[in-house]
Amino acid sequence: MLRAMTDMTFADRLARLLPGGGAPVVAVLRLAGVIGQLGPLRAGLSLAGLAGPIERAFSLRGVKAVALAINSPGGSPVQSALIHNRIRALAEEKKVPVLAFAEDVAASGGYWLALAADEIFADANSIVGSIGVVSAGFGFQDLIGRFGIERRMHTSGADKAMLDPFRPEQPEHVARLEAIQRDMHDSFKALVRARRGDRLKAAEDDMFSGAFWTGRRALDMGLIDGIGDLRQVARARFGERVKLRVVGARQGWLQRRFGLNVEGTASHLADGVLAAIEERAHWARYGL
C-alpha cells in the first residue's frame, strides 16, 4: 500500500483528499436544441460551439465514460455529421465509451447525434427516430401578385434561382431537390446500419420511413439499447459514488445574462423572430 501511495503523482494524491476524490467520473455533454445556425440571436448546436466542450469531456481526469444528454428535434444534417464524427474520433482516440440518453426527443439529427454513442438509452415516453430528410418553405407568388408586386431577379445560371419562394415551383427543380434529399437519406441510413448493426430488429421500410416512435417501441426495434435515465444508468455501471460532471460551452456575459450572442442587437430582431418561428416548427413536428 505504501509503495502504491509513493508511486502516485501529487495531483493524484490531492484528488484523493478532495470530497469525492477517487470516485469514478462520467462527463456529461448536454446536446439540447435545434442543430445548426438559426439566426444571429439563436445559435443552435454546431461543431464550432461544441468542439471545446467535447474535447474537455474526453480529457477530464479519471473519466470512465462520456454521456450525451440529448434533447433535439434535429436540424442541419451537416452539423449533425460533424458533431457525431468529432465525438467518435475522440472516443476511439481516448478509448472512452460513450453513452447517449434521449430526453424529450432524439429525432432526425438528434438521433444522428445519439448514434455517436456505443449504447443509447431513452425514457419509455421519449420520441426517437425520424430517420429521414425534410425540406420546408413557403410560396408567395400569389401573395405578391395580389398586391401588384413584381418579382425581378437576374441570374447567370439557369438553376441559380431554383425554388425561389416568389415564383411558381418548377417540376425539374423539385426533382433535383428530391435527388439531394435521397443522397442525404442514404447517408443517414448507412450510418444507422453501421452503428446499430445486428441490434436492429425491424424492417428497413419501417425504420427508414421518417416515422418516429416512443422509447419503448424504439427499444423493440433495436434503435436504442435500454430504458433508463442518465443517473440511473451511471450508478448501475460505475457505482453509487459516481460523479456526473457537466461540461458546457464557455459563454460571454451577454449570453449568460440574456441568452444572446455578442452580436445580437436590435437590428437583428426580425431575424430573431423568424429564427424563433423556425425553431418552434422543429419541435412542433413531434407534438412538443
C-alpha positions as CSV (number, residue, x, y, z in Angstrom):
1,M,0.0,0.0,0.0
2,L,2.9,2.4,0.9
3,R,4.6,1.7,-2.4
4,A,1.3,2.4,-4.3
5,M,1.0,5.7,-2.5
6,T,4.5,6.8,-3.3
7,D,4.0,5.9,-7.0
8,M,1.1,8.3,-7.2
9,T,1.6,11.8,-8.5
10,F,0.9,14.8,-6.3
11,A,-2.2,15.6,-8.3
12,D,-3.5,12.1,-7.8
13,R,-2.9,12.3,-4.0
14,L,-4.6,15.7,-3.9
15,A,-7.5,14.4,-5.8
16,R,-7.9,11.6,-3.2
17,L,-8.1,14.1,-0.4
18,L,-10.8,16.2,-2.0
19,P,-14.5,15.5,-1.5
20,G,-15.4,12.7,-3.8
21,G,-11.8,12.1,-4.6
22,G,-11.1,8.8,-6.3
23,A,-14.8,8.3,-7.3
24,P,-15.4,7.4,-11.0
25,V,-16.3,10.3,-13.2
26,V,-18.8,10.5,-16.1
27,A,-18.6,13.6,-18.2
28,V,-21.9,14.9,-19.3
29,L,-22.4,16.8,-22.6
30,R,-25.8,18.4,-23.0
31,L,-26.9,18.5,-26.6
32,A,-30.1,20.4,-26.4
33,G,-31.8,22.4,-29.1
34,V,-32.1,22.6,-32.9
35,I,-29.0,21.6,-34.8
36,G,-27.5,24.4,-37.0
37,Q,-27.5,28.2,-37.1
38,L,-31.0,29.6,-36.7
39,G,-30.1,33.3,-36.9
40,P,-27.9,35.9,-35.2
41,L,-29.8,35.7,-32.0
42,R,-30.2,32.0,-31.8
43,A,-27.2,29.8,-32.2
44,G,-28.2,26.1,-32.4
45,L,-26.0,23.1,-31.9
46,S,-22.9,23.2,-34.1
47,L,-19.4,21.8,-34.1
48,A,-18.0,25.4,-33.7
49,G,-19.8,25.8,-30.4
50,L,-19.3,22.2,-29.2
51,A,-15.7,21.4,-30.2
52,G,-14.3,22.8,-26.9
53,P,-16.8,21.1,-24.6
54,I,-16.4,17.8,-26.5
55,E,-12.6,17.9,-26.1
56,R,-12.8,18.8,-22.4
57,A,-15.3,16.0,-21.7
58,F,-12.9,13.4,-23.0
59,S,-10.0,15.0,-21.2
60,L,-11.4,15.0,-17.6
61,R,-9.2,13.3,-15.1
62,G,-10.4,9.8,-14.3
63,V,-13.3,9.9,-16.8
64,K,-14.8,6.5,-17.2
65,A,-17.4,7.4,-19.9
66,V,-18.9,10.4,-21.7
67,A,-22.7,10.7,-21.5
68,L,-24.6,12.6,-24.2
69,A,-27.8,14.1,-22.8
70,I,-29.8,14.7,-26.0
71,N,-32.9,16.8,-26.4
72,S,-33.1,17.7,-30.0
73,P,-35.7,17.6,-32.8
74,G,-32.9,17.7,-35.5
75,G,-31.8,20.3,-37.9
76,S,-28.7,20.5,-40.1
77,P,-27.5,17.1,-41.4
78,V,-24.0,18.6,-42.0
79,Q,-23.7,19.8,-38.4
80,S,-25.2,16.6,-37.1
81,A,-22.5,14.6,-39.0
82,L,-19.6,17.0,-37.9
83,I,-20.6,16.7,-34.2
84,H,-21.1,12.9,-34.5
85,N,-17.7,12.5,-36.2
86,R,-15.8,14.6,-33.6
87,I,-17.3,12.6,-30.7
88,R,-16.5,9.3,-32.4
89,A,-12.9,10.4,-33.2
90,L,-12.2,11.3,-29.6
91,A,-13.9,8.2,-28.2
92,E,-11.6,6.0,-30.3
93,E,-8.5,8.0,-29.6
94,K,-9.1,8.2,-25.8
95,K,-10.6,4.7,-25.5
96,V,-13.5,6.1,-23.6
97,P,-17.0,4.7,-24.0
98,V,-19.9,6.9,-25.0
99,L,-23.5,6.6,-23.7
100,A,-26.4,8.6,-25.1
101,F,-29.6,9.4,-23.3
102,A,-32.7,10.7,-25.1
103,E,-34.8,13.1,-23.1
104,D,-38.0,14.5,-24.6
105,V,-36.8,13.9,-28.2
106,A,-33.8,12.5,-30.1
107,A,-35.2,12.5,-33.6
108,S,-33.8,13.2,-37.1
109,G,-30.5,14.9,-36.5
110,G,-31.0,14.4,-32.8
111,Y,-30.9,10.6,-33.4
112,W,-27.9,11.1,-35.7
113,L,-26.1,12.6,-32.6
114,A,-27.2,9.6,-30.5
115,L,-25.6,7.2,-33.0
116,A,-22.2,8.6,-31.8
117,A,-22.7,6.5,-28.6
118,D,-21.8,2.9,-28.1
119,E,-25.2,2.5,-26.3
120,I,-28.4,4.5,-26.5
121,F,-30.9,4.9,-23.7
122,A,-34.3,6.7,-23.5
123,D,-37.3,7.2,-21.3
124,A,-40.2,5.0,-22.2
125,N,-42.0,8.1,-23.5
126,S,-39.2,9.8,-25.3
127,I,-39.6,10.5,-29.0
128,V,-37.0,8.6,-31.0
129,G,-36.3,8.1,-34.8
130,S,-37.5,10.2,-37.7
131,I,-34.7,8.7,-39.9
132,G,-35.4,10.8,-43.0
133,V,-34.8,14.2,-44.6
134,V,-37.3,17.1,-44.8
135,S,-37.2,20.5,-46.5
136,A,-39.9,23.1,-45.9
137,G,-40.7,26.5,-47.1
138,F,-43.5,28.8,-48.4
139,G,-44.7,30.0,-51.8
140,F,-45.5,33.7,-52.0
141,Q,-46.1,34.2,-55.8
142,D,-49.9,34.6,-55.4
143,L,-49.5,36.9,-52.4
144,I,-47.2,39.4,-54.1
145,G,-49.4,39.3,-57.3
146,R,-52.4,40.3,-55.2
147,F,-50.6,43.5,-54.1
148,G,-49.3,44.3,-57.6
149,I,-45.7,43.5,-56.7
150,E,-43.4,42.3,-59.5
151,R,-40.6,39.9,-58.7
152,R,-37.4,40.8,-60.5
153,M,-34.4,38.5,-60.5
154,H,-31.5,38.2,-62.9
155,T,-29.1,35.2,-62.8
156,S,-26.2,33.9,-64.8
157,G,-27.2,30.3,-64.3
158,A,-30.4,28.6,-65.4
159,D,-30.8,27.0,-61.9
160,K,-29.4,29.8,-59.8
161,A,-32.9,30.8,-58.7
162,M,-34.1,27.3,-58.1
163,L,-37.0,27.1,-55.6
164,D,-37.4,30.8,-55.3
165,P,-40.4,31.2,-53.0
166,F,-41.7,34.2,-55.0
167,R,-42.0,32.2,-58.2
168,P,-44.1,29.1,-59.0
169,E,-42.4,25.7,-58.4
170,Q,-40.8,24.1,-61.4
171,P,-41.1,20.2,-61.6
172,E,-37.5,19.9,-62.6
173,H,-36.4,21.9,-59.6
174,V,-38.5,19.8,-57.3
175,A,-37.0,16.7,-58.8
176,R,-33.5,18.0,-58.2
177,L,-34.3,18.8,-54.6
178,E,-35.7,15.3,-54.1
179,A,-32.5,13.8,-55.5
180,I,-30.4,15.7,-53.0
181,Q,-32.7,14.6,-50.2
182,R,-32.3,10.9,-51.3
183,D,-28.5,11.3,-51.1
184,M,-28.7,12.7,-47.6
185,H,-31.2,10.0,-46.6
186,D,-28.9,7.3,-47.9
187,S,-26.1,8.7,-45.8
188,F,-28.3,8.6,-42.7
189,K,-29.4,5.1,-43.4
190,A,-25.9,3.9,-43.9
191,L,-24.9,5.4,-40.6
192,V,-27.7,3.7,-38.7
193,R,-26.7,0.3,-40.2
194,A,-23.1,0.8,-39.4
195,R,-23.6,1.9,-35.8
196,R,-26.5,-0.3,-34.8
197,G,-25.6,-3.4,-36.9
198,D,-27.2,-6.6,-35.7
199,R,-29.1,-4.8,-32.9
200,L,-31.6,-3.6,-35.5
201,K,-34.8,-5.7,-35.3
202,A,-37.3,-4.0,-37.6
203,A,-37.9,-3.9,-41.3
204,E,-35.9,-1.2,-43.0
205,D,-39.0,0.1,-44.8
206,D,-40.4,0.9,-41.3
207,M,-37.3,2.2,-39.7
208,F,-36.3,4.5,-42.6
209,S,-39.7,5.9,-43.4
210,G,-39.2,9.1,-41.5
211,A,-41.6,7.9,-38.8
212,F,-40.8,8.3,-35.1
213,W,-41.7,6.2,-32.0
214,T,-41.7,6.2,-28.2
215,G,-38.7,5.0,-26.4
216,R,-40.4,1.7,-25.6
217,R,-41.2,1.0,-29.3
218,A,-37.7,2.1,-30.3
219,L,-36.2,-0.5,-27.9
220,D,-38.3,-3.2,-29.6
221,M,-37.0,-2.1,-33.0
222,G,-33.4,-2.1,-31.9
223,L,-32.9,1.7,-32.3
224,I,-31.9,2.0,-28.6
225,D,-30.4,-0.3,-26.1
226,G,-32.4,0.3,-22.9
227,I,-34.9,2.3,-21.0
228,G,-33.4,4.4,-18.3
229,D,-32.1,7.9,-17.4
230,L,-28.5,9.1,-17.1
231,R,-28.1,9.0,-13.3
232,Q,-29.8,5.6,-13.0
233,V,-27.6,4.0,-15.7
234,A,-24.4,5.7,-14.5
235,R,-24.9,4.4,-11.0
236,A,-25.6,0.9,-12.2
237,R,-22.5,0.9,-14.3
238,F,-20.0,2.7,-12.1
239,G,-21.4,2.5,-8.6
240,E,-23.2,4.8,-6.2
241,R,-20.2,7.1,-5.8
242,V,-20.1,8.0,-9.5
243,K,-19.7,11.7,-10.1
244,L,-21.5,13.3,-13.1
245,R,-19.5,16.3,-14.4
246,V,-21.4,18.5,-16.8
247,V,-19.2,20.0,-19.4
248,G,-20.6,23.1,-21.2
249,A,-19.6,25.9,-23.6
250,R,-17.9,28.9,-22.1
251,Q,-20.3,31.8,-22.5
252,G,-19.8,35.6,-22.7
253,W,-21.6,37.9,-20.3
254,L,-24.4,38.7,-22.7
255,Q,-25.0,35.0,-23.3
256,R,-25.1,34.3,-19.6
257,R,-27.3,37.2,-18.7
258,F,-29.7,37.4,-21.7
259,G,-29.1,34.2,-23.7
260,L,-27.9,36.4,-26.6
261,N,-25.0,36.1,-29.0
262,V,-22.5,39.0,-28.6
263,E,-23.6,40.4,-32.0
264,G,-27.3,40.3,-31.0
265,T,-28.6,43.8,-31.4
266,A,-31.9,45.5,-32.2
267,S,-31.0,45.3,-35.9
268,H,-31.3,41.5,-35.7
269,L,-34.7,41.4,-34.0
270,A,-36.6,40.5,-37.2
271,D,-34.1,37.6,-37.9
272,G,-34.6,36.5,-34.3
273,V,-38.3,36.3,-34.6
274,L,-38.1,34.3,-37.8
275,A,-35.5,32.0,-36.2
276,A,-37.8,31.5,-33.2
277,I,-40.7,30.5,-35.5
278,E,-38.4,28.1,-37.4
279,E,-37.2,26.6,-34.1
280,R,-40.8,26.2,-32.9
281,A,-41.7,24.4,-36.1
282,H,-38.9,21.9,-35.5
283,W,-40.3,21.0,-32.1
284,A,-43.9,21.1,-33.1
285,R,-43.4,18.2,-35.6
286,Y,-43.1,15.9,-32.5
287,G,-46.0,17.4,-30.6
288,L,-43.7,19.3,-28.3
